[in-house]
């Protein structure tokens, strides 16, 4: 889970938030979040990235949820959109690879996700590039470098990045 905040925009990626507990380890909790979250971004439908308990807890703060499009009509690739709609979220922004959402401070771009379940016909997964106030950030959850040329191609499209959040695929 990562929170990006500027004066105008707040973006929360893969919201899995801790409750306050007594511990020597510092934890980011619900109390640390801003009063309003402009965009929540979901990388893929695994419980360590899309936790419905967290989303329901934050529902009153969230303006928009961004998530990857699924393969319509394919039972192994459930629709995140239908699930979010059913539990009461209104502003749902479905993205595919290289779709762009313009922000006041920059943009969000959906990028190919190579990692978990790349061997299955599941499309509901994206990496995200966020350019906010000129800072270029890449979120590559559970990535697995299957083909170096893809990353070279993406680099030609978006340029060098400033910050990389990389979750490693457990087998990758």
C-alpha positions in Angstrom: 0.0 0.0 0.0 1.3 3.4 -1.0 -0.2 6.9 -0.6 0.8 9.7 -2.9 -0.3 13.2 -1.9 0.0 16.6 -3.3 -1.8 19.8 -2.5 -4.5 18.9 -5.1 -4.5 15.1 -5.4 -4.3 12.0 -3.2 -3.8 8.5 -4.7 -3.8 5.3 -2.7 -2.4 2.2 -4.4 -3.5 -1.3 -3.3 -5.1 -0.3 0.0 -4.3 -2.8 2.6 -4.3 -0.8 5.8 -3.4 -1.9 9.4 -5.5 -1.3 12.4 -3.7 0.4 15.3 -2.1 -2.3 17.5 0.6 -2.3 20.2 3.8 -3.1 18.5 7.4 -1.9 18.3 7.1 -1.8 14.5 5.6 1.4 13.2 2.4 0.8 11.2 0.5 3.0 8.7 -3.1 2.9 9.9 -6.5 4.3 8.9 -5.9 7.3 11.2 -2.9 8.3 9.0 -5.0 8.7 5.8 -6.3 12.0 4.5 -9.9 13.0 4.9 -10.5 12.6 1.2 -8.9 10.1 -1.2 -9.3 11.2 -4.9 -8.1 7.9 -6.4 -7.7 4.4 -5.2 -5.8 2.2 -7.6 -6.0 -1.6 -7.7 -3.2 -3.6 -9.4 -4.9 -7.0 -9.4 -7.5 -9.1 -7.6 -5.4 -10.8 -4.9 -6.2 -10.3 -1.2 -2.9 -8.7 -0.5 -3.7 -6.0 -3.1 -7.5 -5.8 -3.1 -8.9 -6.1 0.4 -12.6 -5.4 0.5 -12.7 -4.9 4.3 -10.3 -1.9 3.7 -12.3 -0.5 0.8 -15.6 -0.7 2.8 -14.0 1.0 5.7 -12.8 3.8 3.4 -15.8 4.0 1.2 -17.0 7.4 2.4 -13.5 8.9 1.7 -13.0 7.5 -1.8 -14.0 9.6 -4.9 -12.8 7.2 -7.7 -11.5 3.7 -7.9 -9.2 2.7 -10.8 -8.8 -1.0 -11.6 -7.9 -3.3 -14.5 -10.4 -4.5 -17.0 -11.1 -8.2 -17.1 -11.7 -10.6 -19.9 -15.4 -10.3 -20.3 -17.4 -13.6 -20.0 -14.4 -15.7 -18.8 -15.2 -17.2 -15.5 -11.5 -17.5 -14.4 -11.2 -13.7 -14.7 -13.9 -12.2 -12.4 -15.0 -8.6 -13.0 -13.6 -6.2 -10.4 -16.0 -3.6 -11.7 -19.1 -5.8 -11.0 -17.9 -6.5 -7.5 -17.2 -2.9 -6.6 -20.5 -1.7 -8.2 -22.4 -4.3 -6.1 -20.9 -3.1 -2.8 -21.8 0.5 -3.5 -18.9 2.3 -5.2 -20.1 4.8 -7.9 -17.2 6.2 -9.7 -15.4 3.2 -11.2 -12.6 3.8 -13.8 -11.7 0.6 -15.6 -8.4 0.6 -17.4 -6.6 -1.5 -20.0 -2.9 -1.4 -21.0 -1.7 2.1 -22.0 -5.0 3.8 -21.1 -4.5 7.2 -19.6 -6.4 9.1 -16.8 -5.5 12.8 -16.6 -5.0 14.3 -13.1 -4.9 17.9 -12.1 -1.2 17.3 -11.3 -0.3 14.8 -14.0 -1.5 11.4 -15.3 -2.0 7.7 -14.5 -1.1 5.2 -17.2 -2.0 1.5 -17.2 1.0 -0.7 -18.1 1.4 -4.4 -18.9 1.6 -6.6 -15.8 4.0 -9.5 -16.2 3.9 -11.7 -13.1 1.4 -13.8 -11.2 -0.9 -15.8 -13.4 0.9 -14.8 -16.6 0.5 -18.4 -17.6 -3.3 -18.1 -17.3 -5.8 -16.2 -19.5 -6.4 -13.5 -16.9 -6.4 -9.9 -18.0 -7.5 -8.1 -14.8 -4.1 -7.0 -13.7 -2.1 -3.8 -14.5 1.1 -2.1 -13.5 0.7 1.7 -13.2 2.9 4.7 -14.1 2.0 7.9 -12.3 3.5 11.2 -13.3 2.5 13.7 -10.6 4.0 17.2 -10.5 6.8 16.0 -12.7 7.8 13.0 -10.5 7.6 9.7 -12.4 6.6 6.7 -10.3 6.2 3.1 -11.4 4.1 0.6 -9.5 4.9 -2.9 -10.7 3.2 -5.3 -8.2 4.2 -8.9 -8.1 6.4 -8.4 -11.2 8.3 -11.0 -13.1 10.7 -9.9 -15.8 9.6 -12.3 -18.5 10.7 -10.3 -21.5 13.3 -7.5 -21.2 12.3 -6.0 -24.6 8.8 -5.1 -23.2 10.5 -2.9 -20.5 12.7 -1.3 -23.1 9.6 -0.5 -25.1 7.8 1.0 -22.1 10.9 3.0 -21.3 10.8 4.5 -24.8 7.2 5.5 -24.2 7.4 7.0 -20.7 11.1 7.7 -20.2 13.2 7.1 -17.1 11.3 6.9 -13.8 12.2 8.6 -10.5 10.7 6.1 -8.0 10.0 2.3 -8.4 7.7 0.3 -6.2 8.4 -3.3 -7.1 6.7 -6.3 -5.6 8.4 -9.5 -6.5 6.4 -12.4 -7.8 7.0 -15.3 -5.3 8.2 -17.6 -8.1 9.8 -14.9 -10.3 
